[in-house]
Amino acid sequence: MKNQLWVLIVIVAFFLSALVGYNISLGTGVEPGYFEAPEAGGYGAGAGAAAPEGIDSEFQEYYQKLTE
């Protein structure tokens, strides 16, 4: 009986933590695919790759100077 209670507590805690984590992630405003987009050469984009969308010219020049 005691083992069944602990198993039940672990299962309930797992689902509650998953629901709380999902609820928190909804409130952050981070869109799907945000972390997969390369923003700089350090994230896997080559030096000759075109700049990803959403980076203004100031950052493009900064990253270009880093490759020189």
C-alpha positions in Angstrom: 0.0 0.0 0.0 2.8 2.4 0.9 4.6 1.8 -2.5 1.4 2.5 -4.4 0.9 5.8 -2.6 4.4 6.9 -3.6 3.9 5.9 -7.2 0.7 7.9 -7.2 2.4 10.9 -5.7 5.2 10.8 -8.3 2.7 10.5 -11.2 0.6 13.3 -10.0 3.7 15.5 -9.3 4.9 14.8 -12.8 1.7 15.8 -14.5 1.3 18.9 -12.3 4.9 20.1 -13.0 4.3 19.5 -16.8 1.1 21.6 -16.7 2.8 24.4 -14.7 5.8 24.4 -17.0 3.5 24.5 -20.1 1.5 27.4 -18.5 4.7 29.3 -17.8 5.9 28.9 -21.3 2.7 30.2 -22.7 3.2 33.5 -20.8 6.8 34.1 -22.0 5.9 35.2 -25.5 8.6 33.1 -27.1 7.3 31.8 -30.5 8.0 28.3 -31.8 11.2 28.2 -33.8 12.8 31.1 -32.0 15.7 29.1 -30.7 16.3 27.3 -34.0 17.0 30.5 -36.0 20.6 31.3 -36.5 21.4 34.8 -35.3 25.2 34.9 -35.7 28.1 32.8 -36.9 28.4 31.3 -33.4 25.0 29.6 -33.8 26.0 27.6 -37.0 25.5 30.2 -39.7 28.5 30.4 -42.0 30.5 33.6 -42.6 29.2 33.8 -46.1 25.5 33.1 -45.2 23.0 35.8 -45.7 21.8 37.5 -42.5 18.6 36.0 -41.1 15.4 38.0 -41.2 14.9 40.4 -38.3 18.4 41.7 -37.9 18.9 45.4 -38.6 21.8 46.8 -40.5 23.7 47.9 -37.4 23.9 44.2 -36.2 24.7 43.0 -39.7 27.7 45.4 -39.9 28.8 44.3 -36.4 28.8 40.7 -37.4 30.4 41.4 -40.7 33.3 43.1 -38.9 33.7 40.1 -36.7 34.5 37.9 -39.7 37.1 40.2 -41.1 
